[in-house]
Amino acid sequence: MIRCYIFSILLYGCESWTMNLAMEKRIEAFEMYLYRRILKISWMQKITNVEVLNRMQKEKELLQTIKERKIQYLGHILRGEKYALLQLIFQGNIEGKRSRGRPRKMWMDDIMGWTGLTSSIYTNKNECTDIYFYVCVEGVSLMFSQNGKR
């Protein structure tokens, strides 16, 4: 029920999100809020999240679903001919000066962080393409082996 009515609405377009730590915490908190509402547990009761998950007989699944969808979307982009523009954007750099301050987190940074790969692995654009394909093929298995799932 929860996956049908709530998760489907929440996850709409999640493939394009750039995740940061605060957003991940908010998503996990929302998932726990839903489980507590289903079990009719008040926020005033001293029941841990682990106990709530045990009562629901579930594990946290929302963030894992987002990660899987992003990696699947990357696979579609790299394999599809109609995504030629997106492929160029992934492999290219923007000309000119960037603005002051900290560089913004990019979409690919999430996938690189989840799979344990770093951008320093590749040195030129030919190797860059190989890395992206490696992330799609091996990324899911690396991600699951780190989380101990599947």
N, CA, C and O of each residue as an XYZ file, in Angstrom:
600
protein
N       0.815     -1.185      0.000
C       0.000      0.000      0.000
C       0.869      1.264      0.000
O       0.641      2.204     -0.761
N       1.862      1.247      0.875
C       2.732      2.423      1.014
C       3.556      2.633     -0.259
O       3.794      3.768     -0.671
N       3.987      1.532     -0.874
C       4.775      1.651     -2.109
C       3.920      2.166     -3.254
O       4.394      2.908     -4.115
N       2.671      1.772     -3.255
C       1.778      2.145     -4.352
C       1.375      3.615     -4.278
O       1.458      4.334     -5.274
N       0.946      4.054     -3.121
C       0.356      5.385     -3.017
C       1.340      6.485     -2.635
O       1.185      7.625     -3.072
N       2.337      6.167     -1.836
C       3.215      7.222     -1.318
C       4.580      7.203     -1.996
O       5.045      8.233     -2.483
N       5.225      6.035     -2.029
C       6.566      5.967     -2.607
C       6.554      6.330     -4.088
O       7.484      6.977     -4.571
N       5.520      5.925     -4.810
C       5.480      6.222     -6.241
C       5.412      7.728     -6.494
O       6.013      8.226     -7.447
N       4.686      8.448     -5.649
C       4.604      9.905     -5.793
C       5.907     10.561     -5.352
O       6.399     11.483     -6.003
N       6.458     10.082     -4.245
C       7.701     10.649     -3.722
C       8.863     10.448     -4.693
O       9.701     11.335     -4.853
N       8.914      9.300     -5.332
C      10.056      8.956     -6.182
C       9.929      9.454     -7.616
O      10.787      9.160     -8.448
N       8.888     10.192     -7.911
C       8.710     10.694     -9.268
C       9.874     11.622     -9.634
O      10.067     12.655     -8.993
N      10.624     11.268    -10.629
C      11.739     12.088    -11.088
C      12.991     11.987    -10.242
O      13.900     12.803    -10.392
N      13.060     10.999     -9.349
C      14.226     10.907     -8.459
C      15.510     10.594     -9.218
O      16.603     10.784     -8.685
N      15.392     10.121    -10.445
C      16.582      9.808    -11.237
C      17.414     11.052    -11.514
O      18.620     10.955    -11.740
N      16.790     12.197    -11.497
C      17.505     13.431    -11.831
C      17.948     14.216    -10.603
O      18.571     15.267    -10.744
N      17.647     13.741     -9.423
C      18.014     14.465     -8.207
C      19.513     14.380     -7.960
O      20.153     13.378     -8.278
N      20.059     15.439     -7.393
C      21.414     15.413     -6.865
C      21.283     15.340     -5.358
O      20.779     16.267     -4.724
N      21.734     14.247     -4.791
C      21.525     13.988     -3.366
C      22.671     14.583     -2.550
O      23.834     14.517     -2.948
N      22.323     15.162     -1.410
C      23.326     15.538     -0.429
C      22.950     14.880      0.891
O      21.895     14.253      0.995
N      23.792     15.017      1.883
C      23.581     14.320      3.144
C      22.291     14.764      3.821
O      21.569     13.939      4.381
N      21.999     16.048      3.777
C      20.778     16.554      4.408
C      19.537     15.979      3.729
O      18.561     15.640      4.398
N      19.573     15.872      2.417
C      18.427     15.320      1.696
C      18.247     13.836      2.013
O      17.120     13.363      2.162
N      19.351     13.105      2.115
C      19.267     11.690      2.466
C      18.664     11.512      3.850
O      17.836     10.625      4.057
N      19.070     12.345      4.796
C      18.520     12.260      6.150
C      17.027     12.574      6.159
O      16.263     11.930      6.877
N      16.611     13.553      5.370
C      15.190     13.906      5.310
C      14.365     12.777      4.698
O      13.247     12.512      5.140
N      14.909     12.121      3.696
C      14.196     11.003      3.073
C      14.067      9.845      4.056
O      13.001      9.241      4.168
N      15.157      9.530      4.772
C      15.089      8.470      5.777
C      14.112      8.829      6.892
O      13.359      7.974      7.359
N      14.122     10.080      7.314
C      13.201     10.516      8.364
C      11.752     10.402      7.895
O      10.881     10.000      8.666
N      11.492     10.751      6.645
C      10.137     10.640      6.115
C       9.685      9.186      6.068
O       8.541      8.871      6.395
N      10.590      8.307      5.662
C      10.243      6.886      5.620
C       9.893      6.369      7.014
O       8.920      5.635      7.182
N      10.687      6.754      8.011
C      10.400      6.327      9.382
C       9.109      6.960      9.895
O       8.362      6.329     10.643
N       8.846      8.195      9.498
C       7.598      8.859      9.879
C       6.393      8.078      9.352
O       5.406      7.898     10.065
N       6.477      7.620      8.118
C       5.383      6.834      7.542
C       5.167      5.537      8.311
O       4.029      5.172      8.605
N       6.246      4.843      8.635
C       6.122      3.591      9.369
C       5.523      3.831     10.753
O       4.696      3.047     11.218
N       5.938      4.907     11.406
C       5.384      5.228     12.727
C       3.897      5.561     12.630
O       3.118      5.185     13.506
N       3.508      6.255     11.582
C       2.085      6.578     11.403
C       1.258      5.316     11.169
O       0.147      5.198     11.686
N       1.785      4.382     10.401
C       1.080      3.130     10.148
C       0.888      2.354     11.447
O      -0.179      1.786     11.684
N       1.920      2.330     12.285
C       1.857      1.604     13.556
C       1.197      2.412     14.672
O       1.035      1.917     15.788
N       0.819      3.650     14.372
C       0.194      4.551     15.347
C       1.090      4.768     16.571
O       0.651      4.693     17.718
N       2.358      5.038     16.274
C       3.333      5.326     17.322
C       3.516      6.829     17.385
O       3.853      7.459     16.382
N       3.299      7.403     18.545
C       3.444      8.840     18.729
C       4.926      9.210     18.792
O       5.771      8.386     19.141
N       5.221     10.449     18.452
C       6.602     10.916     18.535
C       7.040     11.032     19.991
O       8.236     11.104     20.271
N       6.086     11.051     20.918
C       6.412     11.172     22.343
C       6.819      9.836     22.950
O       7.479      9.809     23.989
N       6.440      8.743     22.327
C       6.826      7.432     22.830
C       8.297      7.191     22.520
O       8.787      7.569     21.455
N       8.987      6.567     23.445
C      10.426      6.327     23.291
C      10.652      4.973     22.615
O      11.039      3.997     23.258
N      10.406      4.938     21.321
C      10.596      3.713     20.548
C      11.607      4.017     19.445
O      11.431      4.955     18.667
N      12.655      3.219     19.390
C      13.732      3.479     18.434
C      13.302      3.115     17.016
O      12.330      2.390     16.804
N      14.045      3.632     16.069
C      13.779      3.314     14.664
C      13.983      1.830     14.379
O      13.274      1.247     13.559
N      14.950      1.226     15.054
C      15.204     -0.204     14.861
C      13.986     -1.009     15.293
O      13.589     -1.958     14.616
N      13.396     -0.630     16.421
C      12.199     -1.318     16.906
C      11.024     -1.125     15.945
O      10.258     -2.057     15.702
N      10.888      0.069     15.406
C       9.815      0.331     14.442
C      10.001     -0.541     13.205
O       9.039     -1.125     12.707
N      11.226     -0.631     12.711
C      11.498     -1.473     11.539
C      11.242     -2.947     11.842
O      10.746     -3.681     10.987
N      11.580     -3.385     13.065
C      11.299     -4.767     13.452
C       9.800     -5.031     13.485
O       9.343     -6.080     13.031
N       9.041     -4.096     14.013
C       7.588     -4.264     14.068
C       6.977     -4.295     12.667
O       6.019     -5.027     12.419
N       7.530     -3.508     11.765
C       7.037     -3.500     10.383
C       7.588     -4.683      9.578
O       7.103     -4.968      8.483
N       8.588     -5.360     10.116
C       9.293     -6.446      9.437
C       9.833     -5.969      8.093
O       9.658     -6.621      7.063
N      10.487     -4.820      8.130
C      11.049     -4.193      6.933
C      12.444     -3.679      7.230
O      12.876     -3.601      8.380
N      13.132     -3.332      6.152
C      14.376     -2.580      6.231
C      14.131     -1.245      5.554
O      13.158     -1.083      4.818
N      15.017     -0.288      5.804
C      14.897      0.986      5.098
C      15.133      0.720      3.617
O      16.152      0.142      3.239
N      14.194      1.141      2.786
C      14.290      0.799      1.373
C      14.238      1.995      0.445
O      14.548      1.866     -0.739
N      13.859      3.139      0.944
C      13.609      4.282      0.071
C      14.893      4.796     -0.586
O      14.923      5.012     -1.798
N      15.943      4.990      0.197
C      17.208      5.478     -0.370
C      17.813      4.462     -1.336
O      18.375      4.828     -2.368
N      17.690      3.192     -0.990
C      18.223      2.154     -1.873
C      17.504      2.176     -3.219
O      18.124      1.983     -4.265
N      16.202      2.411     -3.185
C      15.424      2.489     -4.424
C      15.878      3.667     -5.277
O      15.982      3.552     -6.498
N      16.146      4.795     -4.636
C      16.617      5.978     -5.362
C      17.966      5.689     -6.023
O      18.187      6.046     -7.180
N      18.859      5.045     -5.283
C      20.176      4.724     -5.833
C      20.063      3.782     -7.029
O      20.728      3.977     -8.046
N      19.219      2.765     -6.901
C      19.037      1.830     -8.008
C      18.493      2.543     -9.243
O      18.955      2.296    -10.357
N      17.521      3.419     -9.052
C      16.919      4.121    -10.185
C      17.914      5.048    -10.869
O      17.909      5.167    -12.095
N      18.771      5.708    -10.084
C      19.760      6.604    -10.690
C      20.768      5.825    -11.527
O      21.139      6.262    -12.616
N      21.207      4.684    -11.031
C      22.176      3.885    -11.778
C      21.525      3.295    -13.026
O      22.159      3.224    -14.079
N      20.268      2.873    -12.918
C      19.561      2.375    -14.099
C      19.398      3.482    -15.137
O      19.535      3.236    -16.335
N      19.109      4.687    -14.686
C      18.952      5.814    -15.604
C      20.271      6.124    -16.307
O      20.285      6.430    -17.499
N      21.372      6.045    -15.576
C      22.678      6.244    -16.198
C      22.910      5.199    -17.289
O      23.450      5.516    -18.349
N      22.506      3.960    -17.032
C      22.626      2.916    -18.049
C      21.819      3.235    -19.292
O      22.287      3.020    -20.410
N      20.595      3.753    -19.107
C      19.770      4.139    -20.256
C      20.441      5.247    -21.062
O      20.445      5.220    -22.292
N      21.004      6.215    -20.356
C      21.651      7.339    -21.037
C      22.838      6.858    -21.863
O      23.015      7.274    -23.008
N      23.641      5.991    -21.284
C      24.853      5.558    -21.974
C      24.572      4.599    -23.121
O      25.336      4.558    -24.086
N      23.496      3.832    -23.038
C      23.185      2.880    -24.102
C      22.332      3.479    -25.206
O      22.437      3.064    -26.360
N      21.495      4.439    -24.875
C      20.529      4.945    -25.840
C      21.116      5.927    -26.833
O      21.900      6.804    -26.471
N      20.728      5.770    -28.088
C      21.190      6.686    -29.128
C      20.490      8.030    -29.036
O      21.050      9.051    -29.435
N      19.272      8.040    -28.516
C      18.535      9.298    -28.428
C      19.053     10.200    -27.307
O      18.618     11.344    -27.180
N      19.971      9.692    -26.501
C      20.543     10.480    -25.415
C      21.928     11.024    -25.771
O      22.754     11.220    -24.879
N      22.191     11.266    -27.027
C      23.520     11.708    -27.456
C      23.919     13.022    -26.792
O      25.079     13.201    -26.420
N      22.973     13.935    -26.641
C      23.272     15.212    -26.002
C      23.655     15.018    -24.539
O      24.604     15.637    -24.057
N      22.925     14.165    -23.834
C      23.263     13.902    -22.434
C      24.621     13.221    -22.309
O      25.364     13.488    -21.364
N      24.948     12.350    -23.248
C      26.255     11.708    -23.223
C      27.364     12.741    -23.381
O      28.388     12.665    -22.702
N      27.162     13.699    -24.270
C      28.154     14.766    -24.446
C      28.283     15.616    -23.182
O      29.383     16.031    -22.817
N      27.172     15.866    -22.529
C      27.209     16.658    -21.296
C      27.989     15.926    -20.218
O      28.771     16.545    -19.496
N      27.790     14.607    -20.096
C      28.518     13.829    -19.097
C      30.016     13.859    -19.339
O      30.799     13.958    -18.394
N      30.418     13.774    -20.599
C      31.828     13.627    -20.911
C      32.550     14.945    -21.133
O      33.780     14.965    -21.188
N      31.833     16.025    -21.261
C      32.453     17.299    -21.585
C      32.587     18.227    -20.399
O      32.084     17.959    -19.308
N      33.265     19.301    -20.638
C      33.419     20.360    -19.648
C      32.857     21.645    -20.219
O      32.868     21.856    -21.431
N      32.373     22.491    -19.354
C      31.834     23.774    -19.776
C      32.997     24.743    -19.934
O      33.874     24.821    -19.074
N      32.997     25.477    -21.035
C      34.064     26.438    -21.271
C      33.836     27.680    -20.434
O      32.704     28.020    -20.088
N      34.931     28.351    -20.116
C      34.842     29.605    -19.380
C      35.153     29.427    -17.906
O      35.478     28.335    -17.441
N      35.043     30.531    -17.187
C      35.329     30.524    -15.762
C      34.089     30.123    -14.982
O      32.963     30.434    -15.370
N      34.310     29.438    -13.894
C      33.193     29.123    -13.023
C      33.109     30.193    -11.944
O      34.065     30.932    -11.708
N      31.969     30.265    -11.304
C      31.780     31.294    -10.286
C      32.580     30.957     -9.029
O      33.068     29.840     -8.861
N      32.696     31.939     -8.168
C      33.450     31.769     -6.934
C      32.743     30.790     -6.009
O      31.547     30.526     -6.132
N      33.529     30.265     -5.082
C      32.950     29.413     -4.054
C      33.175     27.936     -4.315
O      33.874     27.529     -5.243
N      32.555     27.165     -3.458
C      32.685     25.727     -3.531
C      31.991     25.193     -4.788
O      30.892     25.638     -5.123
N      32.620     24.249     -5.483
C      31.960     23.655     -6.648
C      30.696     22.909     -6.215
O      30.685     22.236     -5.185
N      29.650     23.035     -7.001
C      28.395     22.372     -6.682
C      28.537     20.868     -6.895
O      29.294     20.406     -7.749
N      27.792     20.132     -6.099
C      27.791     18.690     -6.252
C      27.055     18.335     -7.535
O      25.970     18.850     -7.809
N      27.657     17.453     -8.312
C      27.075     17.086     -9.595
C      26.343     15.749     -9.481
O      26.537     14.995     -8.528
N      25.510     15.481    -10.459
C      24.698     14.274    -10.488
C      25.580     13.031    -10.454
O      25.273     12.062     -9.759
N      26.672     13.063    -11.204
C      27.555     11.900    -11.281
C      28.319     11.682     -9.983
O      28.759     10.565     -9.711
N      28.486     12.733     -9.169
C      29.181     12.590     -7.893
C      28.465     11.607     -6.977
O      29.114     10.871     -6.232
N      27.132     11.586     -7.022
C      26.369     10.635     -6.215
C      26.729      9.204     -6.584
O      27.016      8.383     -5.713
N      26.713      8.915     -7.856
C      26.969      7.549     -8.315
C      28.408      7.151     -8.021
O      28.670      6.025     -7.597
N      29.337      8.066     -8.243
C      30.739      7.774     -7.933
C      30.920      7.497     -6.436
O      31.672      6.600     -6.057
N      30.237      8.260     -5.595
C      30.334      8.051     -4.156
C      29.713      6.736     -3.709
O      30.268      6.054     -2.846
N      28.578      6.372     -4.278
C      27.898      5.138     -3.897
C      28.666      3.908     -4.322
O      28.646      2.892     -3.627
N      29.345      3.984     -5.458
C      30.061      2.819     -5.968
C      31.500      2.763     -5.475
O      32.181      1.758     -5.677
N      31.970      3.819     -4.837
C      33.327      3.832     -4.332
C      34.361      4.264     -5.348
O      35.555      4.253     -5.049
N      33.942      4.639     -6.526
C      34.873      5.112     -7.551
C      35.123      6.600     -7.359
O      34.296      7.306     -6.781
N      36.259      7.071     -7.842
C      36.560      8.493     -7.766
C      36.817      9.029     -9.161
O      37.128      8.278    -10.086
N      36.683     10.333     -9.296
C      36.896     10.942    -10.613
C      38.368     10.959    -10.989
O      38.698     11.210    -12.148
N      39.266     10.699    -10.039
C      40.694     10.693    -10.357
C      41.120      9.402    -11.054
O      42.284      9.261    -11.427
N      40.194      8.461    -11.234
C      40.533      7.208    -11.905
C      40.891      7.450    -13.362
O      41.807      6.821    -13.892
N      40.178      8.354    -14.009
C      40.425      8.576    -15.429
C      41.228      9.853    -15.637
O      41.131     10.810    -14.868
N      42.027      9.836    -16.708
C      42.880     10.990    -16.975
C      42.510     11.688    -18.269
O      42.807     12.870    -18.440
N      41.870     10.981    -19.178
C      41.448     11.633    -20.414
C      40.033     11.202    -20.778
O      39.462     10.329    -20.125
N      39.470     11.803    -21.809
C      38.061     11.576    -22.139
C      37.798     10.176    -22.673
O      36.683      9.675    -22.532
N      38.786      9.528    -23.280
C      38.575      8.163    -23.759
C      38.379      7.209    -22.589
O      37.513      6.335    -22.628
N      39.189      7.380    -21.547
C      39.029      6.553    -20.363
C      37.753      6.913    -19.621
O      37.164      6.062    -18.954
N      37.323      8.153    -19.726
C      36.121      8.623    -19.047
C      34.907      7.800    -19.463
O      34.102      7.423    -18.612
N      34.764      7.519    -20.739
C      33.636      6.731    -21.233
C      33.667      5.333    -20.641
O      32.628      4.799    -20.251
N      34.856      4.734    -20.572
C      34.976      3.399    -19.993
C      34.556      3.389    -18.531
O      33.923      2.439    -18.072
N      34.903      4.434    -17.803
C      34.538      4.511    -16.391
C      33.029      4.561    -16.237
O      32.475      3.887    -15.368
N      32.362      5.339    -17.057
C      30.907      5.441    -16.949
C      30.245      4.096    -17.229
O      29.295      3.717    -16.543
N      30.741      3.373    -18.234
C      30.182      2.058    -18.504
C      30.482      1.102    -17.355
O      29.645      0.266    -17.015
N      31.663      1.215    -16.753
C      32.020      0.384    -15.610
C      31.070      0.635    -14.445
O      30.653     -0.299    -13.761
N      30.732      1.898    -14.226
C      29.824      2.246    -13.137
C      28.472      1.584    -13.351
O      27.877      1.077    -12.400
N      27.982      1.580    -14.572
C      26.668      0.982    -14.847
C      26.684     -0.523    -14.645
O      25.753     -1.082    -14.066
N      27.729     -1.181    -15.115
C      27.767     -2.636    -15.041
C      28.142     -3.099    -13.639
O      27.469     -3.952    -13.060
N      29.211     -2.539    -13.099
C      29.720     -2.983    -11.814
C      29.170     -2.182    -10.641
O      29.237     -2.628     -9.495
N      28.632     -1.011    -10.923
C      28.195     -0.124     -9.848
C      27.128     -0.709     -8.968
O      27.185     -0.563     -7.747
N      26.167     -1.361     -9.550
C      25.080     -1.933     -8.765
C      25.615     -3.025     -7.854
O      25.237     -3.087     -6.685
N      26.487     -3.890     -8.365
C      27.021     -4.957     -7.528
C      27.930     -4.398     -6.442
O      27.929     -4.910     -5.322
N      28.711     -3.351     -6.747
C      29.539     -2.719     -5.726
C      28.679     -2.093     -4.639
O      28.981     -2.211     -3.452
N      27.619     -1.433     -5.049
C      26.746     -0.760     -4.104
C      26.089     -1.777     -3.181
O      25.994     -1.545     -1.976
N      25.636     -2.899     -3.728
C      24.976     -3.903     -2.911
C      25.967     -4.617     -2.008
O      25.619     -4.978     -0.883
N      27.191     -4.829     -2.471
C      28.172     -5.502     -1.628
C      28.570     -4.627     -0.446
O      28.887     -5.150      0.622
N      28.561     -3.305     -0.614
C      28.875     -2.409      0.495
C      27.750     -2.378      1.513
O      28.008     -2.249      2.710
N      26.507     -2.493      1.064
C      25.359     -2.444      1.959
C      24.998     -3.816      2.506
O      24.167     -3.920      3.408
N      25.602     -4.863      1.980
C      25.310     -6.203      2.440
C      23.958     -6.724      1.987
O      23.421     -7.657      2.585
N      23.415     -6.147      0.960
C      22.099     -6.534      0.471
C      22.264     -7.289     -0.832
O      23.160     -6.979     -1.618
N      21.416     -8.274     -1.073
C      21.373     -9.129     -2.265
C      22.550    -10.011     -2.356
O      22.665    -10.792     -3.300
